[in-house]
Amino acid sequence: MTPSIRTCLLSAILLPSALFTAATGNASDWPNWRGPNLDGAANEENNLPSALDQTTQRWELSLPGPSASTPVVKNGQIYLSSIDTETSNLMALCVDEKTGKVLWKQVIGPALSANKRNDYATPSAATDGKHVVFLYGNGEIVGFTTEGKELWRRNLQTEYGKFVIMWLYGSSPIMHGGRIFVQVLQNETKGPKVDGAASYLLALDPVTGKNIWRQARPTTAPDEAGESYGTPIIYTSNGREELALFGGDMVTAHDPATGKELWRCDGFNEKMQKHWRSIPGSVLVDGNVVSITARGGQVFAVKPGGSGDVTKTHVVWNTTELSSDVCMPLFYQGKMFVLNGDKKTIRCADPKTGKVLWQGDIPSKAIIRTSPSGGDGRIYIMNENGTAYVLATDKFEILGTYELGGDATYLARSTVVLANGQVLVRTFNRLIAFTKK
């Protein structure tokens, strides 16, 4: 459920395609849950299949069980978490990208808990090509080499107190600059407080798993409004690296070297609604940090690079036309695409203003919890019943509909991955690779 976005303003702000080159290496890989630039776009992909059917299927792998986590890809290997329905254990898997063969798998521990919308295997893995980290909803976080050797493991609930998140923890880690970044944004009213706040940010060493820093992240959001299922993003603005995240009714940016808060933008839950939990996180869109508030609230863009409270000085635009309660936005081909999975409506917006350029209704009976992915001039999404849709980008047009199905006992909520000429789709209990060749 983990369920990030970008807007152009200053020529001095680096373009997203240049921001993550050092961290991700091959731009065609997909090393974090929202891709190489953390915005859902595979900008280097120009040879993807337009059809997702038997004519383009390259391989198929039966998985041990369900998970909403999105596969991540680096250096020819796919990493994904899962539940093993036979043993009720949490699993970490590594799969060969070309053949679909399982290269290694590790048992993490008991799955213990789940509900109809989430489970402990929801967070996606992250990798830098040398190390891979798996995070689970029970607080277990484990580091491996890419060959499957366990380097370390910790449990964040054991160390910092039980998570107070109604629908189970679902945020994913990211890796950048020799650090693993993890957010825990939870109920400030009921959660265990350390350093004066229940919510916090961590930077970990990928070799040892030890803290590089821990930063408390206080908020005045009441009850469930403090809870977030989003994932942080990292970018460079005017030569300064910032780590940004949305939750607890605000977006904050931090120094990735120290965790120190650089700026915050607040005030988007004006009536202080208690149930305004945040599922989407933030995304950099043409140089601005775009965040989506809960339950049909505002979508707003903030110019980075500020200091302190920037609520009255750095908001570039805000709108209620682009609401999305769950799905992350996509920034691709200079446009922003926002999918409202409950209403099954997708909107294309001008990232400079937030104004809608076109929109359309996807003819899906099931709701959609996957975030849109963009590559080779197309958008790929999937509904909870395992039906995939391929859309155009210049106007609303459905280019193809493909029922990939599976075991309908579970819901399909994993985002489609576009990497190295392949489209990877995780349905209920299968991982399927499609390619032109």
N, C-alpha and C positions, 0 to 999 in steps of 0.2 A: 504494500500500500504506500509503500513509500512513494509514497509518493513523495523545476527551476526557470531566466529569460533576458534580452539586450536592447538599448536605444542610443542613437548617435547624437553627440553634442559637440565635443571638443576634438579637434584634429590631433591634439596631443595625446588623447587616450588611445592606447594600442588596440588594434583590431583583434577580435577573438581568435582568429586563425593563428595569430602569432603568440598568444598568451601562454599556451600550454605545450609548446613544442619541446621544451627541455624536460618537462615532467612526463609527457606521454610517449615520446619517441615517435614511432610510426603513427602518422595521423590517421591511418586506416584502421588502427586498432580501436577497441572500445574498453578502456581500462577501468572506468568508473560507471556507476549506474546510469548516468545521463550522457555517456560518450566522451570523446576526446576533449571537448571544450565545455563539458557539463551543461550543454544546452539542447541536447537531443539531436544534434546535426552531425552527419557524416559528410563533411564538405568535400573530402577527397574521393568519395565513392562515385564513380561514373560508369560502372559496369554491373549494376544490380539487376536481378530478374524483375520484370514487371508483373509476372504471374507467379502465384504461390500454389502450385499444384503438382501432380505426378510428373509432368513434363520437365519441371525445374528442380524437383526434389533431389538432393545430392545424397543425403543420409538421414536416418532417423534413429534416435536413441530412446529406449524406454527408461524412465527415471524411477527411483525407488519410491517416490511419493510426490506430494504437492509442495508448492512454495510460490509465493508472489515475488520472490527475488528475480532480478534480471541477470542473465549471464553477463560476465565481463570477459574481454578477449585481449590477449597480449602475447606476441611472439609465437603465434601458432597454437596457443593453448586457451581453452575456455574454462573459467572457474564459476561454479555455481553451488549454492547451498540447497538443501532439500530435507524433507522429512522422510524417513524410511517407515512406511506404513506397517511393515512386518515386525519390526523391532521397536517402533515408536522412538527411534533415536534421531537426533539431528545429525546431518551429514555434511561434509565438505567434499566436493568432487572436482576433478580436473579431467577435461575431455580434449582429445586431439581435434583441432579445428578442421582438418581436412577429411578425417575419416569418421568422426563421431565415436571413436573408441575411448573407453574410460582408461586414462593413464594412471590415475590413483584416486583413492577415496579414503577418507578418514572419519571415524566416529567421533562426534563432539560430546554427546551426552544425551540424556532423556529429553524428548520433546515437551513433555509435561502438560502444556496448556495450549489451547487454541480456541478461537471462536469463529463464527461464520464469516467474518470479514478479515481475519488476520491470524497469523500463527508465528511461532518463534523462528521460523526460517525466512521471514520476510525481508530483512536487510540484504542488500546485494554485497558481494565481495568487492575488493579493490586491489589493484596490483601495480607495481612499478617495473615489472619485468624481471626483478630479482627476488622479490618477496610478494606474498599474497596474504591479505588479512580477511578473515571471516568474522562477522559480528552477528549475534543472535539476540532474539527478543528476551531471552532470560538473563541477558547481561554478559554472557560468555563471549569473549573476544580472543581469537587464536591467530597467531602468526605462523606461516609456513614458508619454506623455500618453495620455488616453483617446481621442485622435484618431489614435493610432498613431505619433506622432513619438518616435523613440528619444532619451532624455535622457542615458543613461549605461549602461555595462556593466562588470562586473568578473568575475573568476573566483576563487572562494574557494580552490580547490586551488592555483592559481598563487601566491596570496598567502600561504597558511597551511599548505600541504602537502597531499599526496594523501589523500583520504578513505580510512579503513580501516574499511569497513562491508561486511560479507560479501555482503548482497543488494542492494547499491547504495543510495546516498543517497535518501531518500524523504520527508523532512520538508518541510512547507509554511511559507511566511512568513505573518505576520499584520501588519496595519497598524492603528495606533491612536495618537491624539494627535500626529500629525505625525511618526511614526517607523515604520520597517519593522523587525520583529523576526525574527531568523533564529537557529535553533539548529543546531549541529553537535555531536552527541553520538556519539562513535566509540570505537573500541578503544583504551583507555588504555595497554594493554600494548605495542601495536605502532604506534600512531599517532604522527605527528610532534608533538612537544611545543613549545608556545609559552607563555611565562609559567608554565611548570611543569605544564601540562596539555595533553592532546591535544584535549579537548572544550572548546567555547566557545559563548558567546552574542554576537550582534551587534545593535546598533541602528544603522540607516542613515537618512540623510536621503533622502526620496523624490524630491527635486528634483535632488540632485547625486550620490546614491549613496555619498557619503562616510560614514565611520564617525562616529557620534555618540559611541559607546563600544564597546569590546570587552571582554568579561569571560571570563576563564578559568573553567572549571567542572570542577574536579577530582573524581575518584571513585576508590574502591579496588576497584570492580567488575572482576573478572578477564576478560581476553580479550573474547569476543563479548558478554559481559554488560554491557559499557560502551556498546554500540551501541543507538541508538534511532532509530525511524522516526516518532516522534510530533511534535506541533506544540505550541508554547507557548500558554498562555491568559493573558488579562489581566482583572483584576477589581478592585473596590474593597472593602476590608474595614475597617470602622470609620474611614472617611475616608482610608485609606491605599491607594494603588494598588500592586498586586503583579503581577509577571509570573512565572508558575509553569510548571514543566515536569517531566516524569518521564522517567527514564532512568538507566542506570548504577546500578540497584538503589536509587534514592532519588528523592524529589521535593524540589525546591528552589524557593524564591521569591526574586525579585530586585526591586530598585527600578528601575522602567522608565526613570527619568530618568538613572540613573548605571550600572546593571548590578550594583551592589553586592548581594551575597547577604544576604538578610534572615533566612531560616531554612531548615533542611533536616530531612527526616525519612528515616531510614535503617533498615537492619536487616531488610529483607524477603526477602533472599536469604541465609537463615541458613546454608546449606551452601556458600555461595559457588560456586554452579554456574557454569561457564564459558560455557554456551550460553544463559543467560537474557537474550537480547536483548529489548528492549522495542519493541513495535509500537504499541499504543495509547498515547496520552499521558494527560494529566490533564484533568478537567472540573470546573467549579464546580457543585456540586449543593446547592441550598438553603443556600449560604453556606459549604460545606466543599469542600475540594479532594479529589476522589476519583481514585485511580490504580489501574491494573490491572497486576499483576506478570505475569511470563512463564509460559507453559506450565502453566496450571492453578493458579498460585500465588494468593496472597492479593489481594483487593481491599480497599483501605483508604481511610478518610476522615480528613482532617487539618483541624483548625480553623486557619484562617489567622490572621495578625496576630501571630505569635510572633516570637521572636528566638533565633538560634543553633540548637543541636540541640534539636528539639522532639519527638524520637522517644518519649520517656517521658512527655511532658506533654500533647500535643495530638492524639493519635490518638483519634478519636471512636468508631470501630468498624472491625473488619476481619473478613473472611469469605472462605471458599474456595468458597462456593456460587454466586458470580457470575462465575466465571472466563470470560475471553474473550481468546484469544491474539492476535487481530488486530483485531476490530471495536471501534470506539469506542462507549462508552455514549451513550444519549440521555436527556436530562432534559426531561420534557414533562408538562404537566398535574399537576405536583407529584409525579410518580413517576419512577423511574429504570428504564430498559429496557436490558438487557444481552444482546447477541446473541453466542452462541458459534457462529461460522461453521463450524467443523469438525464439531461435533455437530449443527448446524442447529437449535439450541434457543434460544428467546428467553425471558428471565425478566423479570418486573416486580418491582421491589423498593421497599420503603419507604426513602426516602433518609435518614430519621432514624436507622434502625437497620441497614440493609443486609439485612433479612430479606426473603425471597422471598414475594411475595403471590400470584403465579400464574406458571405456565410452560407452554410447549407446544413440540412438535416440528414444524418446518416440513418438509413432504414434498418435499424437494429432493434430487435425486441428486447434484447438483454442490455443492461447498462454497461458502460465502458469504464474500466479502471486503469487501463494502460495509457501511458503518455505517448503522444505522437512522436515518431522518429522520422527524420528527413534525410534523403540521399538520392543521388542520380535523378534529381528533378521530380521526386515523388515523396508522398507521405504514407507511412505504414502504421496501422493501428490494429487492435484486436479487442473484441468484446468478451464478456465473462463466459460466454458459451463456446469460445474458441473459434469464432468467425473472424477472419482477418479481412481488412479493407485496404486497398491501395488507392490513394487519391492524387489528383493533380495539385499543383501549387499555384498556378496562375489564375485559376478560377475554381469554383466548386464543381468537381466532376469526380465521380467514382469510376476508377479505371478497372477495378476488379473486386470481386467478392469471393472469398474462399473459406469453406467450412472445414476447418482442420480438426475440430471435435476432440474426442477422447473420452475419458471417464468423467461423466457429468456429475459425479459425486462431489467434485471439487470445482472451484471457480478459476478461470484463466485470468490472471491479473499481472502477468509479467510483460514488461515492455519489449517491443520488437527491437532487435539489435541488428545494426548494419555495419559489417566489418569485413574488410579484405575480400570484396566481391561476393559476399554471402549475406543472405537474410536469415537470421536465426530467430526462430519462434518457439517459445516455451508454452505449451498448452497445459492441460491439467497434469499430465503425467508423462509427457514426451518432449524431447528437444529435437526440432527439425531444422535442417539446413537446406536452403534453396540457393541455386546459383544459375547463371546463364549457361554454364558449361556442364 
